């Protein structure tokens, strides 16, 4: 059973990675939309490369901030 358990863990890890990648791509597209609308409301018309860059920075920051454990910031030890 040890081999089957480790194979199941591998498959579940691959599925989780694929799901997280899909969520990251969806998050990026939503951030691009938000940046475009925000720039339009502010009266700016940035080119596509600046919109893509700012959306990438914002999406990356959100993904990294969501994946870090917050207990280390509060001083709580488990």
N, C-alpha and C positions, 0 to 999 in steps of 0.2 A: 504493500500500500504506500510505501514511502515515495516510490517513483511516481505513482499516480497523483499523490498529494502535491508533490513539487511541480508536476506538469500542470495541474489545476491552478496553482499559484502563479505560474508563468503565464498561462492564458488569461487569468483575471488581471494580471499586471499589464499585459498588452492591451486588453480591452479598456482598462482604466486610462492608459496613456492615449489611446485613440479618442476616447470621450473628452479628455482634457484638452487635446489638440483642437477638436471641433469647437469646444466652448471658447477657446482662445481666439479662434478665427471669427466666431460670431461676435465676441466681445470687441474685436478690432473693427468690424464693420459697423457696429453700433457706435463706437467711438468716432469713427470717420463721419457718420451722420451728425453726431452731436457737435463735432468741431465745425463742420460746414454750416450748420444752423446757427451756432454761436457766433461765428465770424460774420454771417449775414445779418444777424441782429445787431452786431456792433458796427455795421457799416463797412466792413472790410470785404475784399474779394481776393483772398490768397490763391496762389496757384496750387495745382494738385499736389506737387511735391511737398509743399509746406503742410498741407492738410494731412497727407499720408505720414509725414515725419512726426507731427505733433500727436496724431492718433496712435502711432506706434509707441511713442514715449509714454503716453497716458495709459494705454492698454498694458504695456509691460510693467509699469509701476503698479497698476492695480492687481495684476496677476502675482507679482512678487510680494506685494503687501498682503495679499490674501493667503499666500502659502507659508508665510513665516509664523512661527508660534508666538502668540501674544503674551503668553505667560512669562516669557523671559523679560518682557518690558515691565511687568508689574512687580517682579521680585517674588512671585509665588513659586515655590518649589514643590514638585510632586513626589 
